[in-house]
Amino acid sequence: MKLKDGIITTEVNGEFVAVDAGAIGKRFNGMLKLNKTAAFFIDLLKNETDIDSIVAAMTEKYDVDALTAKQSAEKGVETLRSVGFIDE
């Protein structure tokens, strides 16, 4: 899985956001506010990856166990799927 083309992530005044400048932007007209963890794994999704790779990167970067990282990653990915930001 990976982010669809046209998804732009940026930091604005200390807040991380993701917006769609591509084709689905016509359907989803808004932006997602991201916490630092979500901004980290959304960056991982800029390249083809999977949940296990995201979990491994999160446990390496943060002081978190694999189960907690997996739950967080799955929740974040589901949110991105729900607005059409993920290519499977």
N, C-alpha and C positions, 0 to 999 in steps of 0.2 A: 504494500500500500504506500501511497505518497500523496502529498498535496496536489490538488489539481493546478494546472497552469493558470496563471492570473491571480493567484492568492498572494497578497502582499502583506508582510509583517513588518511592523515598525514600533519604535518607542516614541511616545508623544508625552512630553512633560512627566516622565517617569512612569507612564502607564504603557503597557504593551498591548497592541491591538493587531487584529488580522482583518483585512477587508478583501473583497473579491473585485478585481478589476477586469475579470474575464467574462466569459459567456454566462456563467451562472449568476453573475452580479445583477442580471436582469430579473432573476427570481428572488434572490436574497439581497435585499437592499438595506444593508446595515453593516455593522462591524461587530466583531467579537472582542471583548475585553479579556486579556489574558493575564494570569499571575505569572511570576517568574518561572515557575516550574512548567506551566503550560507553554510559555514562550520558548523554553529550552526544548521541550519535545516536539513542538511544532517545527522548530528548526531542523530536527532530525527527520521530519517528514518531508523535507524539501528534496530528499533523495529516497529511493525505494528502500523500505525497511519493514519490520514486523514488530509485533508487541514485545517479543522476547528481546530484540535488539534495543528497543526503547527502554525496557526494564533494566537491562544490563547497563546502559548509559546513565540512567537515573540513579542506580545504586552506586555507581562509580563516582558520580558528581555530588550526590547528596547523602546525608547520613540517614538512610532509610533502608528498611528490609525489603526483600524482593516481593513479598506479598503486598505490602502497602504500595510499593512502586507500581506493581501490576494493576492493582485496583485503580490507582490514580490515572495511569496511562489508558486503561480501558474506558474509564469515564470520559477522559478528555477526547479520545478518538471517537467515542460515540457522539459527543457533542459536535465534533467536526463533521462526522457523517450526517448528522441530522440536518445540517445546513448545506450539505452537498460539497464540502471542501475536500473530500477524500476520493482519490481514484483507487479502486481495488485491483 
